[in-house]
Amino acid sequence: MLGAERTQVVIVGAGPAGLLLGHLLHLEGIDTIIVERRSQEYVEERVRAGVIEWGIANFLESSGVGTRMRAEGLVHHGIELRFEGVSHRIALSELYEGRAITVYGQQEVVKDLIALRQGYGAPLHFDAEVTSIEGHTTDHPTVRLTSDDGETSITADYVVGCDGSHGAAVGSVPPGYLRRYERVYPFSWLGILAEAPPTTEELIYCRHARGFALYSMRSPTRSRLYLGVRPDETLDAWPDDRIWEELVTRLATDHTADIGQGPIIERGITPMRSVVIAPMRYGRLLLAGDAAHIVPPTGAKGMNLAVADVRLLAPALAAALGDHDERLLKEYSDQSLRRVWRAEEFSTYMTQMLHPHPSDDFENGVQMARLRQVIESESTARSLARNYVNLSSV
């Protein structure tokens, strides 16, 4: 990749949003180039959330992306809420029309999409740093980038930013046009991936006086677990023994066995925040996925929202490029943002309900009241199940 190139759509970012959009546009016969500043190895091994909603899983399958997901993904019909040392099952499928979630790692979706794109030979460039995006309000915006091969400019009909809320796409928009809504929470998540067979069949969300915990799984041999920690915590303060001891303490009940333990093969600390950037368009630059919104992972909505964005954006771009009809593109931002704010509300609800506040006892009392309402009120449980299983499909 060197010199000047021309395509119909440049996609910045090779996460789920960018890769899936490229695949959907390929199915429409539209030429795309995807550029990603990280290496392929980094992108494929970047562990993120793995809960896929019922409608999103169906969409991935119908788009030709779901073969391995259906074969290897774990279908869950419920989740557990644990607090005060007692476990309460929320029967998602019974509460919401027999529908279920699928647990399948985001990095596995990314691997599937990369394999598809490379299989049909569409351009996908890793280790390519975008240095500027120009001409947003012209008919042919230009993306300039640098890589080991040198400097390149790509002129397109549209540019789609899927490279995060601090990425080159958002950063290229003139100041004052986009509004950034943000909330930072007073805790972070310490996440581990362990070579430990799951000892439970469903995800466990736990509110303990010492902090939040989440037990999830990635495969029959690997478990994914999280601890709520202070935002100033570092990994140096959390050796393996301390992590397992804290997980056992928080997840314990009088009626459950100890959780399975094993070698920790990956760990990291993730700040908890919510971000919405609006509008999701500036001229011929469109935003999707984490470039437009970030949700705290408690609600399991991040990848689902990214897929829902491009499910709208792909036919809108196809109409604009094929029929010169921009009506769907003009509606894209407003339609996506209505769903995004719903997901932010649900994710905030789950986050505030399950993370003990470090200094506000009134807030902690409200949290306990919310948890009790979920297990005592069928209508509240139904609302939680509906939002957890299929919110992004609305």
C-alpha positions in Angstrom: 0.0 0.0 0.0 1.8 3.1 -1.2 0.9 6.3 -3.0 -2.7 7.2 -3.8 -5.7 4.9 -3.9 -9.4 5.3 -4.6 -12.4 3.3 -3.2 -16.0 3.8 -2.3 -15.8 3.5 1.5 -12.8 3.8 3.8 -13.3 2.1 7.2 -11.0 3.2 10.0 -10.7 0.5 12.6 -10.7 -3.3 12.4 -12.9 -4.1 15.4 -16.3 -5.8 15.2 -18.0 -2.6 13.8 -15.5 -1.9 11.0 -15.0 -5.5 10.0 -18.7 -6.3 9.9 -19.5 -3.2 8.0 -16.9 -4.1 5.4 -18.4 -7.6 5.1 -21.9 -6.2 4.7 -20.9 -3.7 2.1 -19.0 -6.5 0.2 -22.2 -8.4 0.1 -23.8 -5.3 -1.6 -21.0 -5.1 -4.2 -19.4 -2.0 -2.6 -15.6 -1.6 -2.6 -14.1 -0.8 0.8 -10.6 -0.5 2.3 -10.2 -1.2 6.0 -7.2 0.4 7.8 -6.2 -0.5 11.4 -3.3 1.0 13.4 -2.7 -2.1 15.4 -1.2 -5.4 14.3 -3.4 -8.3 13.2 -2.1 -10.4 16.2 -3.1 -7.6 18.6 -6.6 -7.2 17.2 -7.3 -11.0 17.2 -6.1 -11.5 20.7 -7.7 -8.4 22.3 -10.2 -9.9 24.8 -13.5 -8.1 25.2 -17.0 -9.0 26.3 -18.6 -12.1 24.9 -22.3 -11.9 25.5 -24.3 -11.7 22.2 -28.0 -10.8 22.2 -30.6 -13.1 20.7 -31.3 -10.8 17.7 -27.7 -9.9 17.1 -26.7 -13.5 17.0 -29.4 -14.2 14.5 -28.2 -11.2 12.4 -24.6 -12.4 12.4 -25.8 -15.9 11.3 -28.0 -14.5 8.5 -25.0 -12.4 7.3 -22.8 -15.4 7.0 -20.7 -14.7 10.0 -22.2 -17.1 12.6 -21.1 -20.6 11.6 -18.4 -21.0 14.3 -20.4 -18.9 16.8 -23.3 -21.4 16.5 -20.9 -24.4 16.8 -18.8 -23.2 19.7 -20.8 -20.5 21.4 -22.5 -21.3 24.7 -26.2 -20.7 24.8 -27.4 -19.4 28.2 -31.1 -19.3 29.3 -30.5 -17.4 32.6 -28.1 -15.5 34.8 -27.5 -15.5 38.5 -27.6 -12.5 40.8 -25.7 -13.0 44.1 -25.9 -10.7 47.0 -25.9 -11.1 50.8 -24.4 -14.5 50.2 -27.4 -15.9 48.4 -27.8 -16.7 44.7 -30.9 -15.9 42.8 -31.5 -17.2 39.2 -33.1 -14.9 36.7 -34.6 -17.2 34.1 -34.1 -15.1 31.0 -35.8 -17.4 28.5 -38.8 -18.0 30.7 -39.2 -14.3 31.3 -38.7 -13.3 27.7 -40.4 -15.4 25.0 -38.0 -18.3 25.2 -35.1 -16.3 23.9 -31.5 -16.7 25.1 -28.1 -15.1 24.9 -24.9 -16.6 23.3 -21.6 -16.4 25.0 -18.9 -16.1 22.3 -15.8 -13.9 22.7 -15.6 -10.7 20.8 -12.1 -11.6 19.7 -13.6 -14.8 18.1 -16.1 -12.7 16.1 -13.2 -10.6 15.0 -11.2 -13.7 13.9 -14.2 -14.9 11.9 -14.6 -11.6 10.2 -10.9 -11.3 9.3 -10.8 -14.8 7.9 -13.9 -14.0 5.7 -12.4 -10.7 4.4 -9.0 -12.2 3.7 -10.8 -15.2 2.0 -12.4 -13.0 -0.6 -9.3 -10.8 -1.0 -10.7 -7.4 0.1 -8.1 -4.8 1.3 -7.4 -5.0 5.0 -4.3 -3.1 6.2 -2.9 -3.5 9.7 -0.2 -1.4 11.3 -1.5 1.6 9.3 -1.7 4.8 11.3 -4.2 7.4 10.1 -2.5 10.8 10.2 -5.4 12.9 8.9 -8.9 12.8 7.4 -9.7 15.7 5.1 -12.6 17.0 3.0 -15.4 15.7 5.2 -17.9 18.1 3.6 -16.8 17.5 0.0 -17.9 14.7 -2.3 -14.6 12.9 -1.9 -13.0 12.9 1.5 -9.4 11.7 1.8 -7.7 9.6 4.5 -4.0 9.9 4.8 -2.0 7.3 6.6 1.5 6.0 7.2 2.8 2.4 7.5 6.0 0.5 7.1 5.5 0.9 3.3 5.4 4.7 3.5 2.7 7.3 3.2 -0.6 6.7 1.5 -3.7 8.7 0.6 -7.1 7.1 0.0 -9.9 9.1 -1.6 -13.4 7.8 -1.1 -17.1 8.6 -1.3 -17.5 8.1 2.4 -15.3 7.5 5.5 -16.6 5.5 8.5 -14.8 5.8 11.8 -14.8 2.7 13.9 -11.6 3.4 15.8 -12.8 4.5 19.3 -14.0 7.6 21.0 -10.4 9.1 21.0 -9.5 7.8 17.6 -8.4 9.6 14.4 -12.0 9.8 13.0 -13.5 11.7 16.0 -10.3 13.7 16.3 -10.6 14.9 12.7 -13.9 16.7 13.2 -13.6 20.5 13.7 -14.0 21.5 17.4 -17.5 22.4 18.5 -19.4 20.2 16.0 -19.6 17.0 18.0 -20.9 16.9 21.6 -19.3 14.4 24.0 -21.5 13.2 26.9 -19.4 11.3 29.5 -19.7 9.7 32.9 -16.7 8.2 34.8 -17.5 5.7 37.6 -15.6 5.5 40.9 -14.3 1.9 40.2 -12.6 -0.2 37.5 -12.8 -3.8 36.5 -9.8 -6.2 37.0 -10.4 -8.9 34.4 -8.7 -12.2 34.0 -8.8 -15.1 31.5 -7.9 -18.4 33.2 -7.2 -21.9 32.0 -10.0 -23.2 34.3 -13.1 -25.2 33.2 -16.2 -23.3 34.3 -17.9 -24.6 37.4 -21.2 -22.9 36.6 -23.4 -23.1 33.5 -24.5 -19.4 33.6 -23.0 -16.0 34.2 -22.9 -14.8 37.8 -23.3 -11.2 38.7 -22.3 -10.6 42.4 -22.7 -7.6 44.7 -20.5 -8.1 47.8 -19.7 -5.7 50.5 -16.0 -5.9 49.3 -17.0 -5.1 45.8 -18.4 -6.4 42.5 -17.5 -9.8 40.9 -18.5 -11.4 37.7 -18.1 -15.1 36.7 -18.3 -15.8 33.0 -16.8 -18.3 30.6 -15.3 -18.4 27.2 -15.1 -22.1 26.4 -15.4 -25.5 28.2 -11.8 -25.0 29.3 -11.5 -21.3 30.0 -13.2 -18.9 32.4 -13.4 -15.1 32.3 -13.7 -13.4 35.7 -13.8 -9.9 36.9 -13.4 -8.0 40.2 -14.5 -4.4 40.9 -11.4 -2.5 42.1 -10.6 1.1 42.9 -9.8 3.3 39.8 -6.2 3.9 41.1 -5.4 0.2 41.4 -2.5 -1.3 39.4 -1.9 -4.9 38.4 1.3 -5.0 40.5 -1.0 -5.0 43.6 -2.9 -8.1 42.4 -0.8 -11.2 42.3 -2.5 -14.4 41.3 -3.1 -15.6 44.9 -4.8 -12.4 45.9 -7.1 -12.4 42.8 -8.3 -15.9 43.4 -8.8 -15.3 47.1 -10.9 -12.2 46.5 -12.9 -14.0 43.8 -13.6 -16.9 46.1 -14.6 -14.5 49.0 -17.0 -12.4 46.9 -18.6 -15.3 45.0 -19.1 -17.6 47.9 -22.5 -18.7 49.2 -23.6 -21.3 51.7 -24.7 -23.7 48.9 -22.1 -23.5 46.2 -18.8 -25.1 45.8 -15.6 -23.2 45.4 -15.0 -21.7 41.9 -12.6 -23.6 39.6 -9.1 -22.1 39.5 -6.2 -22.4 37.1 -3.4 -20.6 35.5 -4.1 -16.9 34.6 -3.2 -16.4 31.0 -4.3 -12.8 30.6 -5.2 -9.9 32.9 -6.0 -6.2 32.7 -7.7 -3.3 34.4 -10.4 -1.4 32.6 -11.8 2.0 33.8 -15.6 2.1 33.9 -17.1 4.9 31.9 -20.0 5.8 29.6 -19.5 8.0 26.5 -21.9 9.1 23.8 -20.8 11.3 20.9 -23.4 13.1 18.9 -24.3 13.4 16.2 -22.8 10.3 14.6 -22.1 12.0 11.3 -20.1 15.0 10.0 -20.4 15.5 6.3 -19.3 12.3 4.7 -17.7 10.9 7.8 -19.9 8.5 9.7 -19.2 7.1 13.2 -20.0 3.6 14.5 -19.2 1.3 17.4 -16.8 2.6 20.1 -16.1 5.7 18.0 -19.6 6.9 18.8 -20.4 5.3 22.2 -18.9 3.4 25.1 -21.0 1.6 27.7 -19.8 0.1 31.0 -19.6 -3.7 30.4 -22.0 -4.6 33.2 -24.9 -4.5 30.8 -23.1 -6.6 28.1 -24.0 -4.1 25.4 -20.7 -2.9 23.7 -20.4 -5.3 20.8 -24.1 -5.6 20.4 -24.4 -1.9 19.9 -21.6 -1.9 17.4 -23.3 -4.6 15.3 -26.6 -2.7 15.6 -25.0 0.4 14.3 -23.6 -1.2 11.2 -26.8 -3.1 10.6 -28.4 0.3 10.0 -25.4 1.9 8.3 -24.7 -0.7 5.7 -28.0 -0.5 3.8 -27.9 3.3 4.2 -24.5 3.5 2.5 -25.7 1.0 -0.2 -28.7 3.2 -1.0 -26.5 6.3 -1.1 -23.9 4.7 -3.4 -26.2 2.6 -5.5 -29.3 4.8 -5.9 -27.9 8.2 -4.9 -30.5 8.2 -2.1 -29.2 9.6 1.2 -32.5 9.4 3.1 -31.3 6.5 5.2 -28.0 8.1 5.9 -29.7 11.3 7.1 -31.7 9.2 9.6 -28.8 7.1 10.7 -27.5 9.2 13.6 -30.9 9.9 15.2 -32.0 6.2 14.9 -28.8 4.9 16.3 -28.7 7.4 19.2 -32.2 6.4 20.4 -31.0 2.9 20.8 -27.6 4.0 22.2 -29.2 6.0 25.0 -31.5 3.1 25.9 -28.4 0.9 26.2 -26.6 3.5 28.3 -29.6 3.7 30.6 -29.7 -0.1 31.1 -25.9 -0.4 31.5 -26.0 2.4 34.1 -28.8 0.7 35.9 -26.9 -2.6 36.1 -23.6 -0.9 37.0 -25.1 1.2 39.8 -27.1 -1.7 41.2 -24.2 -4.1 41.4 -21.2 -2.0 42.5 -21.1 -1.0 46.2 -20.4 2.7 46.4 -17.1 3.4 48.2 -18.4 6.3 50.3 -22.2 6.8 49.8 -24.2 4.6 52.2 -27.5 6.1 50.9 -26.6 4.9 47.4 -25.8 1.5 48.8 -29.2 1.3 50.4 -30.8 2.1 47.1 -28.8 -0.6 45.4 -30.0 -3.2 47.8 -33.6 -2.1 47.3 -33.2 -2.4 43.5 -31.7 -5.9 43.8 -34.5 -7.1 46.0 -37.1 -5.7 43.6 -35.6 -7.7 40.8 -36.0 -11.0 42.7 -39.4 -10.1 44.3 -41.1 -8.4 41.3 -41.8 -10.4 38.2 -42.4 -7.3 36.1 -39.0 -5.9 37.1 -37.4 -9.2 36.3 -39.1 -9.3 33.0 -37.8 -5.9 32.1 -34.3 -6.8 33.1 -34.5 -10.0 31.0 -35.9 -8.2 27.9 -33.2 -5.5 28.0 -30.4 -8.1 28.7 -31.5 -10.5 26.0 -32.5 -8.3 23.1 -32.2 -4.6 23.7 -30.0 -3.8 20.7 -32.5 -5.3 18.3 -35.1 -2.7 19.0 
